[in-house]
Amino acid sequence: MTQQSEIAGSPTVERHACAKRKPPIYLRLGFQIVAGIVLGLALGFIAPKLAVDMKILGDIFLRLIKMVVAPLVFLNVVLGIAAAGDLKNVGRIGLRALVYFEVVSTIALAITMVIANFSGVGTGMHLAQNAQEAAAAHAQYGKGASTTLEHFLLTIFPDNFIGAFANGSLLQVLVISIGLGAALLMLGDQQRASVEGALNRMSDLFFKFVDVIMKFAPLGAFGSIAFAIGSSGMNAVISLGYLLLVLYLSLAFFVVVVLGIVLRLYGFNIFRFLRYFKDEIFLLFATASSESALPRFFDKLERLGCSRQATGLVLPTGYAFNLDGTSVYMPLCVMFLANAYGIPLDLHQQLGLLVLMLLTSKGAATVSGGTFIVFAATVTASGLLPVEGLPLLFGINRFTSQAVCICNAMGNSVATLVVAKSTGEFDPNAARNEYQRVFGTPIGKVI
């Protein structure tokens, strides 16, 4: 009895108990990010001029994140292909992913176009086109925005290895990664093992680097939110409040209902899935940039049971070809401009715009404002809508980006899970153990 008491009170047991004990709430990243958001909101309303100056904090954090995104995507795709073992397996995963991307993106566009027609966003604004404003808006947003199939295809393929990373072109980095991954599979076993080992060590190093950068996430969240409120106040929100309301409800419907049904078919519960990624969702909301949480999604999806090859191939490819939030945003804003300027769009024109949006939404930048850039490209390329309406939407771009990037990230996380399960690249025991570790409760059949 005495011996058992001694063992129970031994330093080893106490150390294990301390290791399992959760850190204080104020030391958790999620709490710190939320605190940064709240303080940023308060400063934006109390001292708007000072809040605008805080933009530098958000910009610095996003620059740090952008710095590591391209190398992380490169390393994860190459290692994902290497882990697949052969090009046939890579093609099997990639083909299923692309089919899934196109089906879900089309569903998002079609559903939102219907919502946009019935909601009547922009109706009653009676805006008139002004030649001077049109020219200024076109000069600011329309430059280089014209999108053709030829131009789109050319932008996919890089003409400079280093330039693709320097410019942060995700599509070009993907092309390089896929090509280099295929070349890696063609090497002899000894050469391949040494190269793969080096890439694995580099990947581990970059993830540790991300952990260091994430220490600054609360400051980035504080600066970004303070600037958004301090620069725009509530005027933009009130004037375009209905559009924001419809957009947020549409994005919530897509995530909870559409993605919820998809997850249910594969044995997952959408609400538990969202809870698992709650810290990343807070970070996305604060920074309005999908890139800010991308490294953490790589790590968490692997811990949730998705294999490295599935995660490394599907997740970064999804950020180029499966931007569900962007697909919800674009039809609503198209119909908003059409209704605001009294431009009737018949069924044929709307279908044509859907096809155009299916093209222009590919490769949308994952940085803050990327969705607005591809929307400007769509407006310019369509020739149907007034470009002078773009600054109007740009005024609330910060608030729309916050919700859109969350939907983009959740859509790609679900896509990774679905493709992993459908291709046998998923470990259900790992998923159950991870949920058990995070939530601390027994997991049922639907996890």
C-alpha positions as CSV (number, residue, x, y, z in Angstrom):
1,M,0.0,0.0,0.0
2,T,2.8,2.3,1.0
3,Q,4.7,1.4,-2.1
4,Q,1.7,2.1,-4.4
5,S,1.3,5.5,-2.7
6,E,5.0,6.3,-3.3
7,I,4.7,5.3,-6.9
8,A,1.5,7.4,-7.3
9,G,3.3,10.4,-5.9
10,S,6.6,9.9,-7.6
11,P,8.1,12.7,-9.8
12,T,7.7,10.5,-12.9
13,V,4.0,10.2,-12.5
14,E,3.6,13.8,-11.6
15,R,5.6,14.8,-14.7
16,H,3.2,12.7,-16.9
17,A,0.2,14.3,-15.2
18,C,1.6,17.7,-15.9
19,A,2.3,16.8,-19.5
20,K,-1.3,15.8,-20.0
21,R,-2.6,18.9,-18.3
22,K,-3.8,21.5,-20.7
23,P,-1.9,24.9,-20.7
24,P,-3.8,27.9,-19.2
25,I,-6.3,29.3,-21.5
26,Y,-4.4,32.6,-22.0
27,L,-1.5,30.7,-23.4
28,R,-3.6,28.9,-26.1
29,L,-3.2,30.3,-29.6
30,G,-7.0,30.3,-30.2
31,F,-7.7,32.5,-27.2
32,Q,-4.9,34.9,-28.1
33,I,-6.2,35.3,-31.6
34,V,-9.7,36.0,-30.3
35,A,-8.3,38.5,-27.9
36,G,-6.5,40.2,-30.7
37,I,-9.7,40.4,-32.7
38,V,-11.7,41.9,-29.8
39,L,-8.9,44.5,-29.0
40,G,-8.7,45.3,-32.7
41,L,-12.5,45.9,-32.9
42,A,-12.4,48.1,-29.8
43,L,-9.5,50.2,-31.1
44,G,-11.2,50.6,-34.5
45,F,-14.2,52.2,-33.0
46,I,-12.5,54.1,-30.2
47,A,-9.5,55.5,-32.1
48,P,-10.0,55.0,-35.9
49,K,-6.9,57.0,-36.9
50,L,-4.6,55.0,-34.6
51,A,-6.3,51.8,-35.7
52,V,-5.5,52.5,-39.4
53,D,-1.8,52.7,-38.4
54,M,-2.0,49.2,-37.0
55,K,-2.3,47.8,-40.6
56,I,1.4,47.3,-40.5
57,L,1.1,44.5,-38.0
58,G,-1.3,42.5,-40.2
59,D,0.8,43.1,-43.3
60,I,3.9,41.9,-41.6
61,F,2.2,38.7,-40.4
62,L,0.8,38.0,-43.9
63,R,4.2,38.6,-45.4
64,L,5.7,36.1,-43.0
65,I,3.1,33.5,-43.9
66,K,3.3,34.1,-47.6
67,M,7.1,33.6,-47.3
68,V,6.6,29.9,-46.3
69,V,3.5,28.9,-48.3
70,A,5.2,28.3,-51.6
71,P,8.0,26.2,-50.2
72,L,5.6,24.2,-48.0
73,V,3.3,23.5,-51.0
74,F,6.3,22.5,-53.1
75,L,7.7,20.1,-50.4
76,N,4.3,18.6,-49.6
77,V,3.4,17.9,-53.2
78,V,6.7,16.4,-54.1
79,L,6.7,14.3,-50.9
80,G,3.1,13.3,-51.5
81,I,4.0,12.0,-55.0
82,A,7.0,10.2,-53.6
83,A,4.9,8.6,-50.9
84,A,2.4,7.5,-53.5
85,G,5.1,5.2,-54.8
86,D,4.3,5.3,-58.5
87,L,2.8,7.7,-61.1
88,K,-0.2,5.5,-61.5
89,N,-1.2,6.1,-57.9
90,V,-0.5,9.8,-58.3
91,G,-2.9,9.9,-61.3
92,R,-5.5,7.9,-59.4
93,I,-5.5,10.4,-56.5
94,G,-5.2,13.5,-58.8
95,L,-8.0,12.4,-61.1
96,R,-10.5,11.8,-58.3
97,A,-9.5,15.2,-56.8
98,L,-10.1,17.1,-60.0
99,V,-13.5,15.4,-60.7
100,Y,-14.5,16.3,-57.1
101,F,-13.3,19.9,-57.5
102,E,-15.3,20.5,-60.7
103,V,-18.5,18.9,-59.4
104,V,-18.5,20.8,-56.1
105,S,-17.5,24.1,-57.6
106,T,-20.3,23.8,-60.2
107,I,-22.8,23.0,-57.5
108,A,-21.6,26.1,-55.5
109,L,-21.9,28.4,-58.5
110,A,-25.4,27.1,-59.5
111,I,-26.9,27.2,-56.0
112,T,-25.6,30.7,-55.4
113,M,-26.9,32.0,-58.7
114,V,-30.4,30.8,-57.8
115,I,-30.1,32.4,-54.3
116,A,-28.8,35.7,-55.9
117,N,-31.8,35.8,-58.3
118,F,-34.4,35.2,-55.5
119,S,-32.7,37.4,-52.9
120,G,-32.7,40.5,-55.1
121,V,-29.3,41.7,-53.8
122,G,-28.6,45.2,-55.2
123,T,-32.2,45.9,-56.1
124,G,-33.4,49.4,-55.4
125,M,-30.0,51.1,-55.4
126,H,-30.6,52.7,-58.8
127,L,-26.9,53.5,-59.4
128,A,-26.1,55.3,-62.6
129,Q,-23.0,54.7,-64.6
130,N,-20.4,57.5,-64.7
131,A,-17.8,57.6,-67.5
132,Q,-15.1,59.1,-65.3
133,E,-15.7,56.6,-62.5
134,A,-15.7,53.8,-65.0
135,A,-12.4,54.8,-66.4
136,A,-10.8,55.1,-62.9
137,A,-12.1,51.7,-61.8
138,H,-11.0,50.1,-65.0
139,A,-7.5,51.5,-64.6
140,Q,-7.3,50.3,-61.0
141,Y,-8.9,46.9,-61.2
142,G,-9.2,46.0,-64.8
143,K,-5.6,46.2,-65.8
144,G,-4.4,42.7,-66.8
145,A,-7.7,41.2,-65.7
146,S,-8.9,40.1,-69.1
147,T,-9.1,36.3,-69.0
148,T,-9.0,34.0,-72.0
149,L,-8.4,30.3,-72.2
150,E,-5.1,30.9,-73.9
151,H,-4.0,33.4,-71.2
152,F,-5.1,31.1,-68.4
153,L,-3.2,28.1,-69.8
154,L,0.0,30.2,-70.3
155,T,-0.1,31.5,-66.7
156,I,-0.1,27.9,-65.4
157,F,3.3,27.0,-66.9
158,P,6.3,28.9,-65.5
159,D,9.2,30.1,-67.6
160,N,11.5,30.5,-64.5
161,F,11.9,28.0,-61.7
162,I,12.8,30.6,-59.0
163,G,10.4,33.2,-60.5
164,A,7.4,30.9,-59.7
165,F,8.3,31.0,-56.0
166,A,9.3,34.6,-56.0
167,N,5.9,35.7,-57.5
168,G,4.0,33.3,-55.2
169,S,2.1,31.8,-58.2
170,L,0.5,28.7,-56.7
171,L,-0.5,27.2,-60.0
172,Q,3.1,27.4,-61.3
173,V,4.5,26.0,-58.1
174,L,2.1,23.1,-58.4
175,V,3.3,22.4,-62.0
176,I,7.0,22.5,-60.8
177,S,6.2,20.2,-57.8
178,I,4.3,17.6,-59.9
179,G,7.1,17.6,-62.5
180,L,9.8,17.2,-59.9
181,G,7.8,14.6,-58.0
182,A,7.5,12.5,-61.1
183,A,11.2,12.9,-61.8
184,L,11.9,11.8,-58.2
185,L,10.0,8.5,-58.8
186,M,12.2,7.8,-61.8
187,L,15.4,7.9,-59.8
188,G,17.1,4.7,-58.5
189,D,16.2,3.5,-55.1
190,Q,19.4,4.8,-53.4
191,Q,19.3,8.2,-55.1
192,R,15.5,8.5,-54.4
193,A,15.9,7.6,-50.7
194,S,18.6,10.3,-50.2
195,V,16.7,13.0,-52.0
196,E,13.4,12.1,-50.2
197,G,15.2,12.1,-46.9
198,A,16.6,15.6,-47.5
199,L,13.1,16.9,-48.6
200,N,11.5,15.4,-45.5
201,R,14.0,17.2,-43.2
202,M,13.4,20.4,-45.1
203,S,9.6,19.9,-44.6
204,D,10.1,19.3,-40.9
205,L,12.2,22.5,-40.7
206,F,9.6,24.6,-42.5
207,F,6.8,23.4,-40.2
208,K,8.9,24.4,-37.2
209,F,9.4,27.7,-38.8
210,V,5.7,28.0,-39.2
211,D,5.3,27.4,-35.4
212,V,7.6,30.3,-34.8
213,I,5.7,32.6,-37.2
214,M,2.4,31.6,-35.5
215,K,3.5,33.2,-32.3
216,F,2.9,36.5,-34.1
217,A,-0.7,35.5,-35.2
218,P,-2.5,37.4,-32.4
219,L,-0.6,40.6,-33.3
220,G,-1.5,40.1,-37.0
221,A,-5.1,39.5,-36.1
222,F,-5.2,42.6,-34.0
223,G,-3.6,44.8,-36.7
224,S,-5.8,43.5,-39.5
225,I,-9.1,43.9,-37.7
226,A,-8.2,47.3,-36.3
227,F,-7.4,48.6,-39.7
228,A,-10.6,47.2,-41.3
229,I,-12.8,48.9,-38.7
230,G,-10.7,52.1,-38.4
231,S,-10.6,52.7,-42.2
232,S,-14.2,51.8,-43.1
233,G,-16.1,52.2,-39.9
234,M,-19.7,50.8,-40.2
235,N,-20.8,53.0,-43.1
236,A,-19.8,50.4,-45.7
237,V,-21.3,47.6,-43.7
238,I,-24.6,49.4,-43.3
239,S,-24.9,50.5,-46.9
240,L,-24.2,47.0,-48.2
241,G,-25.4,45.1,-45.2
242,Y,-28.0,43.1,-47.1
243,L,-25.4,41.8,-49.5
244,L,-23.2,40.8,-46.6
245,L,-26.1,39.1,-44.8
246,V,-27.0,37.1,-47.9
247,L,-23.4,36.2,-48.6
248,Y,-22.7,35.0,-45.0
249,L,-25.9,33.0,-45.0
250,S,-25.1,31.4,-48.4
251,L,-21.6,30.5,-47.3
252,A,-23.0,29.0,-44.0
253,F,-25.6,27.1,-46.0
254,F,-22.9,25.7,-48.3
255,V,-20.6,24.7,-45.5
256,V,-23.2,23.2,-43.2
257,V,-25.6,21.7,-45.7
258,V,-23.6,20.9,-48.9
259,L,-20.3,20.0,-47.2
260,G,-22.2,18.5,-44.3
261,I,-24.0,16.1,-46.6
262,V,-20.7,15.2,-48.3
263,L,-19.0,14.6,-44.9
264,R,-21.9,12.5,-43.7
265,L,-21.7,10.2,-46.7
266,Y,-18.1,9.6,-45.7
267,G,-18.8,9.0,-42.0
268,F,-18.0,12.5,-40.5
269,N,-20.0,15.0,-38.6
270,I,-19.7,18.6,-40.0
271,F,-20.1,20.3,-36.6
272,R,-17.4,18.2,-35.0
273,F,-15.2,18.8,-38.0
274,L,-15.6,22.5,-37.7
275,R,-14.8,22.4,-34.0
276,Y,-11.6,20.5,-34.7
277,F,-10.5,23.4,-36.9
278,K,-11.8,26.2,-34.7
279,D,-8.4,27.8,-34.1
280,E,-7.7,27.9,-37.8
281,I,-11.2,29.4,-38.5
282,F,-10.5,32.2,-36.0
283,L,-7.2,32.9,-37.7
284,L,-8.8,32.9,-41.1
285,F,-11.5,35.3,-40.0
286,A,-8.9,37.7,-38.5
287,T,-6.5,37.7,-41.4
288,A,-9.0,37.2,-44.3
289,S,-6.3,35.2,-46.0
290,S,-6.5,31.4,-46.8
291,E,-2.7,31.3,-46.7
292,S,-2.5,32.2,-43.0
293,A,-3.8,28.8,-41.9
294,L,-2.6,26.5,-44.8
295,P,0.5,25.1,-42.9
296,R,-1.7,24.1,-40.0
297,F,-4.2,22.4,-42.2
298,F,-1.4,20.2,-43.6
299,D,-0.5,19.1,-40.1
300,K,-4.0,18.6,-38.8
301,L,-5.3,16.7,-41.8
302,E,-2.4,14.2,-41.5
303,R,-3.1,13.8,-37.8
304,L,-6.8,13.2,-38.7
305,G,-5.9,10.2,-40.7
306,C,-5.3,11.5,-44.2
307,S,-2.1,10.1,-45.7
308,R,0.8,12.4,-46.6
309,Q,0.4,11.7,-50.3
310,A,-3.3,12.5,-50.3
311,T,-2.8,15.7,-48.2
312,G,0.3,16.8,-50.2
313,L,-1.5,16.4,-53.5
314,V,-5.2,17.4,-52.8
315,L,-4.9,20.3,-50.4
316,P,-2.6,22.6,-52.3
317,T,-4.2,21.6,-55.6
318,G,-7.6,22.5,-54.1
319,Y,-6.4,26.1,-53.4
320,A,-5.9,26.5,-57.1
321,F,-8.9,24.5,-58.4
322,N,-11.5,24.2,-55.6
323,L,-12.3,27.7,-54.1
324,D,-15.8,27.0,-53.0
325,G,-16.1,30.3,-51.1
326,T,-15.1,32.2,-54.2
327,S,-17.7,30.3,-56.2
328,V,-20.3,31.5,-53.7
329,Y,-19.1,35.1,-53.7
330,M,-18.9,35.7,-57.4
331,P,-22.6,35.0,-58.5
332,L,-23.9,37.1,-55.6
333,C,-21.7,40.1,-56.6
334,V,-22.5,39.6,-60.3
335,M,-26.2,39.9,-59.6
336,F,-25.7,42.7,-57.1
337,L,-24.0,44.8,-59.8
338,A,-26.6,43.9,-62.4
339,N,-29.5,44.8,-60.1
340,A,-27.8,47.9,-58.7
341,Y,-27.3,49.4,-62.2
342,G,-30.5,48.1,-63.6
343,I,-29.0,45.7,-66.1
344,P,-31.3,42.7,-66.8
345,L,-29.5,39.4,-67.3
346,D,-31.5,36.7,-69.1
347,L,-31.0,32.9,-68.6
348,H,-28.6,32.6,-71.5
349,Q,-26.4,35.4,-70.2
350,Q,-26.4,34.0,-66.7
351,L,-25.3,30.6,-67.9
352,G,-22.6,32.2,-69.9
353,L,-21.4,34.0,-66.8
354,L,-21.4,30.8,-64.8
355,V,-19.1,29.2,-67.4
356,L,-16.9,32.2,-67.3
357,M,-16.8,32.2,-63.5
358,L,-16.0,28.4,-63.5
359,L,-12.8,29.4,-65.5
360,T,-11.8,32.6,-63.7
361,S,-12.3,31.2,-60.2
362,K,-9.4,28.7,-60.9
363,G,-6.1,29.8,-59.5
364,A,-7.6,32.7,-57.5
365,A,-4.9,34.1,-55.2
366,T,-5.1,32.8,-51.7
367,V,-4.0,36.1,-50.2
368,S,-6.4,38.7,-48.8
369,G,-8.2,40.3,-51.7
370,G,-7.5,37.5,-54.2
371,T,-11.2,36.7,-54.6
372,F,-11.9,40.3,-55.5
373,I,-9.2,40.3,-58.1
374,V,-10.7,37.3,-60.0
375,F,-14.1,38.9,-59.6
376,A,-12.7,42.1,-61.3
377,A,-11.4,39.8,-64.0
378,T,-14.8,38.3,-64.5
379,V,-16.6,41.7,-64.7
380,T,-14.0,43.0,-67.2
381,A,-14.1,39.9,-69.3
382,S,-17.9,39.6,-69.4
383,G,-18.5,43.0,-71.0
384,L,-22.0,42.9,-69.5
385,L,-21.4,44.6,-66.1
386,P,-20.2,48.2,-65.3
387,V,-16.7,48.2,-63.9
388,E,-17.4,51.4,-62.0
389,G,-19.3,49.2,-59.5
390,L,-16.0,47.5,-58.5
391,P,-14.9,50.2,-56.0
392,L,-18.3,49.9,-54.3
393,L,-17.7,46.2,-53.6
394,F,-14.1,46.8,-52.7
395,G,-15.3,48.9,-49.8
396,I,-16.6,45.8,-48.1
397,N,-14.0,43.5,-49.5
398,R,-12.4,43.0,-46.0
399,F,-15.7,41.7,-44.6
400,T,-16.4,39.4,-47.5
401,S,-12.9,38.0,-47.6
402,Q,-13.1,36.9,-44.0
403,A,-16.0,34.6,-44.7
404,V,-15.0,33.5,-48.2
405,C,-11.5,32.3,-47.1
406,I,-13.1,30.2,-44.3
407,C,-15.3,28.5,-46.8
408,N,-12.4,28.0,-49.2
409,A,-10.3,26.4,-46.5
410,M,-13.2,24.2,-45.2
411,G,-14.0,23.1,-48.8
412,N,-10.4,22.0,-49.4
413,S,-10.2,20.2,-46.1
414,V,-13.3,18.3,-46.8
415,A,-12.0,17.5,-50.3
416,T,-8.8,16.2,-48.9
417,L,-10.7,13.9,-46.5
418,V,-13.1,12.7,-49.2
419,V,-10.4,11.9,-51.7
420,A,-8.2,10.2,-49.0
421,K,-11.1,8.0,-48.0
422,S,-12.2,7.2,-51.5
423,T,-8.7,6.2,-52.6
424,G,-7.8,4.1,-49.5
425,E,-5.4,6.8,-48.2
426,F,-7.1,7.3,-44.9
427,D,-6.6,5.7,-41.4
428,P,-9.9,5.7,-39.5
429,N,-8.2,4.7,-36.3
430,A,-5.9,7.7,-36.4
431,A,-9.0,9.9,-36.9
432,R,-10.8,8.4,-33.9
433,N,-7.7,8.7,-31.7
434,E,-7.1,12.3,-32.8
435,Y,-10.8,13.2,-32.0
436,Q,-10.5,11.4,-28.7
437,R,-7.4,13.4,-27.8
438,V,-8.9,16.7,-28.8
439,F,-12.4,16.4,-27.5
440,G,-11.7,13.9,-24.7
441,T,-15.0,12.0,-25.2
442,P,-15.7,8.6,-26.8
443,I,-16.3,8.8,-30.5
444,G,-19.4,7.2,-32.1
445,K,-19.8,5.7,-35.5
446,V,-20.0,9.1,-37.1
447,I,-16.9,11.0,-36.1
